[in-house]
Each structure stands twice: as C-alpha cells, then as structure tokens.
Amino acid sequence: MLKEFKEFAIKGNLVDIAIGFVMGAAFKQVVTSFTGGIVSPLIGLIFKADFKDLKLELKEAVVDATGQVTTDAVFLEYGTFLTHVIDFLIVAFVMFMVVKGVNKMKKKEEPAPEAPKGPSQEELLAEIRDLLKK
C-alpha cells in the first residue's frame, strides 16, 4: 500500500498540480498587492475616496446614556467586494493569456496525408468484369 501511495504521489500530473497550486497562491498575493497598492488608489482618486473604505451603513451603532456602544453599526462593504472582483478579473485575464500562450506553443497538428490516388470504383469494376470475361 505504501508503494502504491508513493507511485501515486510522485506521478507527474500530481506534482504539476501541486506546483501550479503553489504558483497560483503566490500569484494571488502579487495581484492583491497590485490591486490594493496601485489600482485601488487610482480609482480612489477618481471617486475622491479610498476604494476600500467605500461602504454603506445599513444600521447605525446604538449608544446608551453612558456613552457606551451597545450595538455596533452594520455596513455593506462594497468597496472591498469591488476590490476582490478586480482581483478576480486580473487573475482570470492572466490565466487566459497563459493558456492562450501554451496553446500557441503547442506543436500544431499536421493534417493527415491524403489517401493515394488510384483508380475509381467504376474503373475497378470494369477491370474485374474484363478479367471475368477471360
């Protein structure tokens, strides 16, 4: 059983998947820092607000007579959601470009050679008929 597991774990496909998974996780960090450090501030300049701070207050915080907050405010944080959507779009676009590049690099399949030209069906039948006449 241990031998079978070792063969399974060392198969090329499993190792390739593991490498792809690790590279994908690292790439996500790059995209997240790109979105958070470059894209969000640029969009923030356009909207005159920090992109991650965009939120809608659904329920106000409740404060009692002593000034203590008894219930926190509830927010709809659509800025964070939009940041994650941008992250996804960037990752999806890069993956599309990688797949497109890999497909382009693959050896193009050569068309199958055409069948050799020979006598037509009518010519073969005529030849058989002539041989039978003899």
C-alpha positions in Angstrom: 0.0 0.0 0.0 2.9 2.4 0.8 4.5 1.6 -2.6 1.2 2.4 -4.4 0.8 5.7 -2.5 4.4 6.6 -3.4 3.8 5.9 -7.0 0.6 8.0 -6.9 2.2 10.9 -5.1 5.2 11.1 -7.4 3.2 10.9 -10.7 3.9 13.8 -13.0 0.3 15.1 -13.0 0.1 15.3 -9.2 3.4 17.1 -9.0 2.4 19.5 -11.8 -0.9 20.3 -10.0 0.9 20.9 -6.7 3.4 23.3 -8.4 0.5 25.1 -10.2 -1.3 25.5 -6.9 1.7 27.0 -5.1 2.4 29.3 -8.0 -1.3 30.3 -8.1 -1.2 31.2 -4.4 1.9 33.3 -4.9 0.4 35.0 -8.0 -2.7 35.8 -6.0 -0.6 37.7 -3.5 1.0 39.7 -6.3 -2.4 40.5 -7.8 -3.8 41.5 -4.4 -0.9 43.9 -3.7 -1.2 45.3 -7.3 -4.9 45.9 -6.8 -4.6 47.2 -3.3 -1.5 49.3 -3.9 -1.9 50.6 -7.4 -5.4 50.1 -8.8 -7.5 51.0 -5.7 -5.7 54.3 -5.1 -6.1 55.3 -8.7 -9.8 54.5 -8.6 -9.9 56.3 -5.3 -8.5 59.4 -7.0 -11.4 59.3 -9.5 -14.1 58.8 -6.8 -12.3 61.1 -4.3 -12.3 58.3 -1.7 -10.3 55.4 -0.6 -11.6 52.5 -2.6 -11.6 50.0 0.3 -13.4 52.5 2.5 -16.4 52.6 0.3 -19.3 51.2 2.3 -22.9 51.8 3.0 -24.2 52.0 6.6 -27.2 49.7 6.9 -27.7 50.1 10.7 -26.3 52.8 13.0 -24.5 51.9 16.2 -26.6 52.1 19.3 -25.2 54.1 22.2 -26.7 54.1 25.6 -27.0 57.1 28.0 -23.5 56.5 29.5 -21.9 56.7 26.0 -21.2 53.0 25.7 -21.8 51.4 22.3 -24.3 48.6 22.9 -24.7 47.5 19.3 -22.2 48.1 16.6 -23.0 49.6 13.3 -23.7 47.3 10.3 -22.0 48.1 7.0 -22.3 46.9 3.4 -18.7 47.0 2.4 -19.0 47.2 -1.4 -15.5 48.7 -1.8 -13.9 45.5 -0.5 -16.2 43.5 -2.8 -15.2 45.5 -5.8 -11.5 45.1 -5.0 -11.9 41.4 -4.9 -13.8 41.5 -8.2 -10.9 43.4 -9.8 -8.5 40.8 -8.3 -10.5 38.0 -9.9 -10.7 39.8 -13.3 -6.9 40.3 -13.3 -6.2 36.7 -12.4 -8.7 35.4 -15.0 -7.2 37.6 -17.7 -3.6 36.4 -16.9 -4.7 32.8 -16.8 -6.5 33.3 -20.2 -3.2 34.7 -21.6 -1.2 31.8 -20.2 -3.5 29.2 -21.6 -3.5 31.1 -25.0 0.3 31.2 -24.9 0.6 27.5 -24.1 -1.8 26.6 -26.9 0.1 28.7 -29.3 3.4 27.0 -28.3 2.0 23.5 -28.7 3.0 21.8 -31.9 0.3 22.3 -34.5 -1.3 19.1 -35.6 -0.3 18.3 -39.1 -3.2 17.3 -41.4 -3.3 13.6 -42.2 -1.8 12.7 -45.6 -4.4 12.2 -48.3 -5.2 8.7 -49.4 -3.2 7.8 -52.5 -5.0 8.4 -55.7 -5.9 5.3 -57.5 -8.4 4.0 -60.0 -12.0 4.9 -59.4 -14.7 2.4 -58.3 -16.1 2.3 -61.9 -12.6 1.5 -63.3 -12.0 -1.3 -60.8 -15.4 -2.8 -61.6 -14.7 -2.6 -65.3 -11.3 -4.3 -64.7 -12.9 -7.1 -62.7 -15.6 -7.6 -65.4 -12.9 -7.8 -68.1 -10.9 -10.3 -66.0 -14.0 -12.5 -65.5 -14.7 -12.5 -69.3 -11.3 -14.1 -69.9 
